[in-house]
Amino acid sequence: MAIVSLAVLGRGLVDPATPVLRADDEALLRGRAAFETLRVYRGKPFRLREHLTRLAVSAARIGLPEPDLSAFEELAKEAIAQVAEGSLRLVWTPGPDDAGEPVGLALVGTIPEDLEQLRERGLRIAALPIGVSYELRAQAPWILGGVKSTSYAVNMAASAEAKRRGADDAIFLADGEIVLEGPTTNIWWRRGATLYTPSLETGILAGVTREEVIAQAPALGFEIEEGVYVRAELAAAEEAFTSSSVRELMPVVSLDGAPIAGGVPGGAQRALQEALRRAAGAS
């Protein structure tokens, strides 16, 4: 992602090449910061308020000062003022220990050029166990399940391991077989007219695009079922896909090298992707 615009709380727009964090900011030293990423369609940030609300929740969970959401909203609009299409990342850091001054950033970047080709082909995913139960992940405050924190090393390591195994992305498993989520995505699959996805009780992220799928599905003839599911149920699906703000809805065509539903993208993902784009005013 190439950064095309950068705005800082209290400073406004700055040159993207300008240093904006001190070297002793806890975001750099300890990965202690909250963030959100969303799409910009035709100059408008999609579901910005929902992302800001989640930013505040993440900040509270990791002990950061409460962000001024109205100020962040104005900062976001300033950052995207000259941008038609892109990704918007909002970052809230605690700043250095001795300063006591949090830092708020709004970065606008380009959308990866290969997304539509990948959507046409479909994702290959690898299932990776996380070594804890989903109950512990959901309940233990120190594990930070469902939090958007810049402590993303584990997620990136999982993505790298998936690629090492010949896949495009990973999906996490609790208890050795309970399906959770991807490093940056929620996971879905379909049997008949029912769409299945892990429930928030498993400690997964409450994805904003996940919420959009839940909202759009009934009008397209699909029922939603949230629960605790094992890997075998995903493997036996009639189709599968992931959801995230930047990638939107991406079909999944194989799991650990075995094809899902013949290894081709399915119709539910296409219909919901079109509905998402309509909701965003992008089509």
Secondary structure by P-SEA (a helix, b strand, c coil): ccccccccccccccccccccccccccccccccccbbbbbbccccccaaaaaaaaaaaaaaaacccccaaaaaaaaaaaaaccccbbbbbbbbbcccccccbbbbbbbbbbcccaaaaaaabbbbbbbbbccccaaaaaccccccccccccccaaaaaaaaaaaaacccbbbbbccccbbbbcccbbbbbbcccbbbbbcccccccccaaaaaaaaaccccbbbbbbccccaaaaaaccccccccccccbbbbccccccccccccccaaaaaaaaaaaaaaccc
